[in-house]
Amino acid sequence: MVIAITGGSGFIGKELAKYYIQQGDRVRLLSRSPPSKSINAQHFLGDLTDQGIDLSDFVKDVDILYHCAGEINNKNLMQEVHVKGTQRLIDAAQGKIARWVQLSSVGAYGACRDGVITENSKEQPFGVYEQTKTESDNIVKNSGIQYVILRPSNVFGLAMSNQSLFQLIKIVKKNLFFYIGRPGAFVNYVHVNDVVKSLILCGINNNALGNTFIISQTIKIEQMIGSFRYGTKFTRDPFRLPEWLVRNFLNFLNFLNISLPLTISRVDAITGHCRYDTTKLINILGFEFDSSLGEKFTNFSLSSPHEG
């Protein structure tokens, strides 16, 4: 097969490319930066924000196009990359590819503090990244190209650029972590290997066509921290503070223009009771997680760099 991957040098795209290369498929990578020399693929150096970009050779006779390119840092570029860039790629791909697999985000469903999110939940993206990614999905849905959309929650792995989990592990090890609010809050994550596995199923299984899938695993915050404590060999049980007290304190610091690593958004992230449901992916495509999220977090913390 001929496999084309945008964002080919990125966190997820790179791992996806490795799989298809190992299978002996012809792999094309489109990225803004040169790929690793160890990746045996045809590389196309290009930026989807470039109005004059020529994508004809990249999309010619492609069996599966994986659109993994995205901008996560610069809000000023998100509209250009996610919306206009997707449209440029759609225009080039018309009649030239067999299937489009879109890597999206559960952020399309908005900020969730409680309840269960499924693919039937209302789309109400709240930030620039989430809004533009959702608009990109809708462009794909209306393109006439056979498509599949995959929406993961927080993707993690040792090669990720986001440092939040690494920082959390260091905080646990330094005896600085504390729980906020009542016990039993949920966090939602998915390992990069599971995202790649599900992307492959979306690419090769005809039952996936025309569908949107969520992929995520859920764990209680106490279990998550317990996995990190085990992985870092740290045994002290963190204390707990009332949620109202922490929020009022942070709001007071914000009023004084004093910033801390702990922010209101991070408090939201570790005090919610929302869960993202992967049942549709499991039932339709036969997807299986190879281990629990707790086991993945333990292995992750064992492999992560630690500071004393």
FITIPA-811695 format. One record per residue (C-alpha): residue in one letter; residue number from 1; x, z negated, y. Coordinates in Angstrom, 3 decimals, always signed. Layout:
REM residues N
<a NUM <X Z Y>>
...
REM end
This chain:
REM residues 308
<m 1 <+0.000 +0.000 +0.000>>
<v 2 <+0.923 +0.389 +3.641>>
<i 3 <+0.574 -2.914 +5.483>>
<a 4 <+0.754 -3.166 +9.282>>
<i 5 <+1.136 -6.585 +10.943>>
<t 6 <+1.022 -7.337 +14.655>>
<g 7 <+2.856 -10.484 +15.677>>
<g 8 <+5.238 -9.654 +12.851>>
<s 9 <+7.995 -11.987 +14.036>>
<g 10 <+5.621 -14.909 +14.598>>
<f 11 <+4.991 -18.081 +12.621>>
<i 12 <+2.213 -16.666 +10.410>>
<g 13 <+2.998 -12.946 +10.587>>
<k 14 <+6.510 -13.474 +9.292>>
<e 15 <+5.289 -15.343 +6.189>>
<l 16 <+2.593 -12.720 +5.556>>
<a 17 <+5.186 -9.950 +5.769>>
<k 18 <+7.434 -11.696 +3.239>>
<y 19 <+4.643 -11.725 +0.664>>
<y 20 <+3.876 -8.003 +0.903>>
<i 21 <+7.560 -7.080 +0.929>>
<q 22 <+8.041 -9.055 -2.277>>
<q 23 <+5.108 -7.151 -3.774>>
<g 24 <+6.889 -3.868 -3.047>>
<d 25 <+4.450 -2.684 -0.373>>
<r 26 <+5.521 -0.712 +2.698>>
<v 27 <+5.356 -3.124 +5.611>>
<r 28 <+5.297 -2.280 +9.314>>
<l 29 <+5.774 -4.982 +11.920>>
<l 30 <+4.821 -4.799 +15.582>>
<s 31 <+6.263 -7.544 +17.776>>
<r 32 <+7.672 -8.231 +21.217>>
<s 33 <+10.942 -9.504 +19.754>>
<p 34 <+13.194 -8.187 +16.971>>
<p 35 <+12.406 -9.583 +13.514>>
<s 36 <+14.814 -11.439 +11.272>>
<k 37 <+17.408 -9.138 +9.712>>
<s 38 <+16.440 -10.593 +6.336>>
<i 39 <+12.968 -8.998 +6.534>>
<n 40 <+13.030 -5.577 +4.877>>
<a 41 <+10.298 -3.852 +6.878>>
<q 42 <+9.831 -1.030 +9.352>>
<h 43 <+9.919 -2.592 +12.781>>
<f 44 <+8.103 -1.388 +15.886>>
<l 45 <+9.275 -3.112 +19.050>>
<g 46 <+6.342 -3.155 +21.417>>
<d 47 <+4.062 -5.223 +23.609>>
<l 48 <+0.277 -4.871 +23.438>>
<t 49 <+0.128 -5.630 +27.163>>
<d 50 <+1.918 -2.331 +27.833>>
<q 51 <-0.689 +0.192 +28.939>>
<g 52 <+1.567 +3.043 +27.880>>
<i 53 <+2.361 +1.750 +24.392>>
<d 54 <+2.227 +4.415 +21.663>>
<l 55 <+0.778 +2.874 +18.496>>
<s 56 <+0.093 +6.088 +16.594>>
<d 57 <+2.998 +5.798 +14.139>>
<f 58 <+2.349 +2.084 +13.628>>
<v 59 <-1.274 +2.600 +12.494>>
<k 60 <-0.968 +5.953 +10.695>>
<d 61 <-2.364 +5.861 +7.120>>
<v 62 <-2.480 +2.060 +7.001>>
<d 63 <-4.353 +0.371 +4.146>>
<i 64 <-4.572 -3.069 +5.771>>
<l 65 <-3.867 -3.915 +9.392>>
<y 66 <-3.379 -7.618 +10.082>>
<h 67 <-3.852 -8.457 +13.752>>
<c 68 <-1.878 -11.717 +14.078>>
<a 69 <-0.468 -11.218 +17.577>>
<g 70 <-1.438 -13.834 +20.110>>
<e 71 <-0.365 -15.627 +23.261>>
<i 72 <-0.578 -19.421 +23.040>>
<n 73 <+1.382 -20.546 +26.117>>
<n 74 <+0.886 -18.305 +29.149>>
<k 75 <-2.771 -18.336 +30.217>>
<n 76 <-2.131 -15.479 +32.631>>
<l 77 <-1.283 -13.186 +29.699>>
<m 78 <-4.084 -14.136 +27.319>>
<q 79 <-6.670 -11.684 +28.645>>
<e 80 <-4.119 -8.863 +28.547>>
<v 81 <-2.898 -9.666 +25.027>>
<h 82 <-6.068 -10.754 +23.251>>
<v 83 <-8.665 -8.547 +24.902>>
<k 84 <-7.022 -5.474 +26.394>>
<g 85 <-4.296 -5.458 +23.735>>
<t 86 <-6.851 -5.573 +20.943>>
<q 87 <-8.772 -2.728 +22.546>>
<r 88 <-5.598 -0.619 +22.763>>
<l 89 <-4.940 -1.275 +19.083>>
<i 90 <-8.550 -0.478 +18.148>>
<d 91 <-8.385 +2.820 +20.046>>
<a 92 <-5.183 +3.787 +18.245>>
<a 93 <-6.469 +2.696 +14.811>>
<q 94 <-9.755 +4.598 +14.802>>
<g 95 <-9.838 +6.818 +11.699>>
<k 96 <-6.316 +5.843 +10.668>>
<i 97 <-6.690 +2.504 +8.881>>
<a 98 <-8.799 +1.376 +5.931>>
<r 99 <-9.258 -2.282 +6.851>>
<w 100 <-8.661 -4.611 +9.794>>
<v 101 <-8.035 -8.332 +9.188>>
<q 102 <-8.235 -10.407 +12.353>>
<l 103 <-6.487 -13.773 +12.691>>
<s 104 <-8.657 -15.819 +15.041>>
<s 105 <-9.331 -19.531 +15.674>>
<v 106 <-12.031 -22.160 +15.093>>
<g 107 <-11.754 -22.651 +18.856>>
<a 108 <-14.421 -19.940 +19.017>>
<y 109 <-16.981 -22.669 +18.194>>
<g 110 <-15.998 -24.838 +21.131>>
<a 111 <-14.979 -28.458 +21.403>>
<c 112 <-16.406 -30.372 +18.450>>
<r 113 <-16.563 -34.176 +18.474>>
<d 114 <-19.025 -34.736 +15.644>>
<g 115 <-20.761 -32.890 +12.811>>
<v 116 <-19.869 -29.919 +10.612>>
<i 117 <-18.852 -26.483 +11.890>>
<t 118 <-19.648 -23.457 +9.732>>
<e 119 <-19.471 -19.730 +10.354>>
<n 120 <-23.119 -19.894 +11.457>>
<s 121 <-22.366 -22.371 +14.235>>
<k 122 <-22.837 -21.164 +17.794>>
<e 123 <-19.802 -19.610 +19.455>>
<q 124 <-19.037 -21.508 +22.660>>
<p 125 <-15.285 -21.255 +23.342>>
<f 126 <-14.081 -23.652 +26.025>>
<g 127 <-10.584 -22.590 +27.152>>
<v 128 <-8.873 -19.360 +28.148>>
<y 129 <-7.163 -19.006 +24.776>>
<e 130 <-10.380 -19.640 +22.839>>
<q 131 <-12.490 -17.434 +25.103>>
<t 132 <-10.146 -14.455 +24.919>>
<k 133 <-9.647 -14.774 +21.161>>
<t 134 <-13.419 -14.807 +20.674>>
<e 135 <-13.791 -11.760 +22.901>>
<s 136 <-11.114 -10.072 +20.805>>
<d 137 <-13.137 -10.839 +17.651>>
<n 138 <-16.223 -9.265 +19.172>>
<i 139 <-14.290 -6.116 +20.054>>
<v 140 <-13.284 -5.828 +16.402>>
<k 141 <-16.841 -6.457 +15.164>>
<n 142 <-18.179 -3.651 +17.379>>
<s 143 <-15.381 -1.176 +16.646>>
<g 144 <-16.900 +0.524 +13.608>>
<i 145 <-13.753 -0.272 +11.604>>
<q 146 <-14.141 -2.243 +8.368>>
<y 147 <-13.078 -5.742 +9.318>>
<v 148 <-12.627 -9.351 +8.216>>
<i 149 <-12.104 -12.275 +10.610>>
<l 150 <-10.303 -15.466 +9.582>>
<r 151 <-10.583 -18.582 +11.746>>
<p 152 <-8.144 -21.385 +10.871>>
<s 153 <-8.059 -24.825 +12.447>>
<n 154 <-4.672 -26.316 +13.476>>
<v 155 <-2.012 -24.449 +11.524>>
<f 156 <+1.140 -26.368 +10.626>>
<g 157 <+4.420 -25.774 +8.826>>
<l 158 <+8.105 -26.457 +9.309>>
<a 159 <+8.702 -23.213 +11.227>>
<m 160 <+5.913 -23.737 +13.780>>
<s 161 <+6.787 -23.720 +17.467>>
<n 162 <+4.189 -26.375 +18.323>>
<q 163 <+6.027 -29.699 +18.253>>
<s 164 <+3.018 -32.064 +18.278>>
<l 165 <+3.161 -33.052 +14.605>>
<f 166 <+6.935 -33.513 +14.685>>
<q 167 <+6.491 -35.754 +17.723>>
<l 168 <+3.755 -37.729 +15.978>>
<i 169 <+6.003 -38.383 +12.982>>
<k 170 <+8.752 -39.639 +15.297>>
<i 171 <+6.255 -41.934 +17.029>>
<v 172 <+5.151 -43.355 +13.667>>
<k 173 <+8.757 -43.944 +12.628>>
<k 174 <+9.594 -45.640 +15.935>>
<n 175 <+6.718 -48.111 +15.507>>
<l 176 <+4.916 -46.742 +18.577>>
<f 177 <+1.761 -45.303 +16.995>>
<f 178 <-1.554 -47.152 +17.281>>
<y 179 <-5.081 -46.254 +16.219>>
<i 180 <-7.740 -45.681 +18.867>>
<g 181 <-11.393 -46.537 +18.412>>
<r 182 <-13.347 -47.217 +15.248>>
<p 183 <-11.918 -46.331 +11.820>>
<g 184 <-12.727 -43.098 +9.993>>
<a 185 <-12.028 -40.428 +12.616>>
<f 186 <-11.288 -36.953 +11.225>>
<v 187 <-8.474 -34.517 +11.950>>
<n 188 <-8.534 -30.867 +10.846>>
<y 189 <-5.424 -28.950 +9.826>>
<v 190 <-4.397 -26.142 +7.503>>
<h 191 <-0.944 -25.356 +6.140>>
<v 192 <+0.555 -21.964 +6.954>>
<n 193 <+0.838 -21.129 +3.233>>
<d 194 <-2.929 -21.522 +2.845>>
<v 195 <-3.540 -19.321 +5.891>>
<v 196 <-1.324 -16.591 +4.424>>
<k 197 <-3.025 -16.912 +1.035>>
<s 198 <-6.453 -16.532 +2.617>>
<l 199 <-5.340 -13.600 +4.783>>
<i 200 <-4.220 -11.802 +1.625>>
<l 201 <-7.609 -12.399 +0.000>>
<c 202 <-9.307 -11.062 +3.130>>
<g 203 <-7.165 -7.946 +2.857>>
<i 204 <-7.680 -7.104 -0.809>>
<n 205 <-11.143 -8.433 -1.708>>
<n 206 <-13.994 -6.063 -0.877>>
<n 207 <-16.444 -8.977 -0.788>>
<a 208 <-14.708 -10.064 +2.413>>
<l 209 <-15.721 -7.001 +4.431>>
<g 210 <-17.851 -7.684 +7.474>>
<n 211 <-17.440 -11.441 +7.158>>
<t 212 <-15.994 -14.219 +9.272>>
<f 213 <-14.351 -17.097 +7.395>>
<i 214 <-13.236 -20.576 +8.396>>
<i 215 <-10.214 -22.148 +6.720>>
<s 216 <-9.395 -25.813 +7.233>>
<q 217 <-8.824 -29.104 +5.474>>
<t 218 <-10.068 -32.430 +6.806>>
<i 219 <-8.542 -35.876 +6.490>>
<k 220 <-9.179 -39.271 +8.021>>
<i 221 <-6.640 -40.257 +10.643>>
<e 222 <-5.718 -43.367 +8.624>>
<q 223 <-4.879 -41.213 +5.600>>
<m 224 <-2.867 -38.819 +7.742>>
<i 225 <-0.780 -41.615 +9.239>>
<g 226 <-0.444 -43.158 +5.783>>
<s 227 <+1.058 -39.891 +4.524>>
<f 228 <+3.515 -39.861 +7.427>>
<r 229 <+4.402 -43.508 +6.821>>
<y 230 <+5.124 -42.756 +3.171>>
<g 231 <+7.143 -39.653 +4.041>>
<t 232 <+9.228 -41.533 +6.605>>
<k 233 <+9.532 -44.649 +4.387>>
<f 234 <+7.977 -46.726 +7.161>>
<t 235 <+5.514 -49.373 +5.985>>
<r 236 <+4.183 -51.280 +9.017>>
<d 237 <+0.442 -50.900 +9.507>>
<p 238 <-0.357 -49.686 +13.077>>
<f 239 <-2.606 -51.830 +15.264>>
<r 240 <-5.851 -50.567 +16.813>>
<l 241 <-7.103 -50.452 +20.414>>
<p 242 <-10.665 -49.890 +21.672>>
<e 243 <-11.307 -46.284 +22.662>>
<w 244 <-12.930 -47.240 +25.970>>
<l 245 <-9.866 -49.257 +26.946>>
<v 246 <-7.436 -46.421 +26.250>>
<r 247 <-9.577 -43.845 +28.080>>
<n 248 <-9.990 -46.058 +31.137>>
<f 249 <-6.270 -46.766 +31.224>>
<l 250 <-5.388 -43.063 +31.023>>
<n 251 <-7.937 -42.166 +33.701>>
<f 252 <-6.385 -44.826 +35.940>>
<l 253 <-2.913 -43.365 +35.377>>
<n 254 <-4.223 -39.876 +36.099>>
<f 255 <-5.653 -41.168 +39.382>>
<l 256 <-2.139 -42.429 +40.230>>
<n 257 <-0.620 -39.097 +39.102>>
<i 258 <+1.276 -40.857 +36.327>>
<s 259 <+1.583 -38.900 +33.079>>
<l 260 <+2.198 -40.124 +29.543>>
<p 261 <+2.703 -38.295 +26.226>>
<l 262 <-0.733 -39.661 +25.282>>
<t 263 <-3.394 -37.634 +27.086>>
<i 264 <-7.190 -37.575 +27.122>>
<s 265 <-7.142 -34.379 +25.028>>
<r 266 <-4.976 -36.083 +22.421>>
<v 267 <-7.312 -39.059 +22.371>>
<d 268 <-10.158 -36.593 +21.761>>
<a 269 <-8.187 -35.072 +18.878>>
<i 270 <-7.711 -38.343 +17.005>>
<t 271 <-11.074 -40.012 +17.629>>
<g 272 <-13.523 -37.244 +16.672>>
<h 273 <-15.727 -36.957 +13.596>>
<c 274 <-15.914 -33.171 +13.320>>
<r 275 <-15.239 -31.193 +10.150>>
<y 276 <-14.701 -27.443 +9.666>>
<d 277 <-16.281 -26.149 +6.453>>
<t 278 <-14.320 -23.771 +4.187>>
<t 279 <-17.114 -23.411 +1.602>>
<k 280 <-17.838 -19.757 +2.435>>
<l 281 <-14.204 -18.724 +1.861>>
<i 282 <-14.171 -20.616 -1.427>>
<n 283 <-17.482 -19.245 -2.709>>
<i 284 <-17.112 -15.603 -1.675>>
<l 285 <-13.376 -15.005 -2.136>>
<g 286 <-12.534 -17.670 -4.723>>
<f 287 <-10.016 -19.351 -2.442>>
<e 288 <-8.473 -22.623 -3.659>>
<f 289 <-6.264 -25.122 -1.863>>
<d 290 <-3.291 -25.964 -4.072>>
<s 291 <-3.161 -29.613 -2.942>>
<s 292 <-4.841 -32.140 -0.672>>
<l 293 <-4.030 -32.342 +3.019>>
<g 294 <-2.597 -35.809 +2.433>>
<e 295 <-0.087 -34.420 -0.063>>
<k 296 <+0.827 -31.624 +2.333>>
<f 297 <+1.399 -34.100 +5.166>>
<t 298 <+3.594 -36.268 +2.940>>
<n 299 <+5.747 -33.287 +1.966>>
<f 300 <+5.814 -32.127 +5.573>>
<s 301 <+7.045 -35.502 +6.815>>
<l 302 <+9.641 -35.695 +4.047>>
<s 303 <+11.014 -32.309 +5.111>>
<s 304 <+10.734 -32.802 +8.876>>
<p 305 <+13.731 -33.850 +10.970>>
<h 306 <+13.499 -37.515 +11.893>>
<e 307 <+15.023 -39.572 +14.642>>
<g 308 <+15.801 -43.204 +14.220>>
REM end
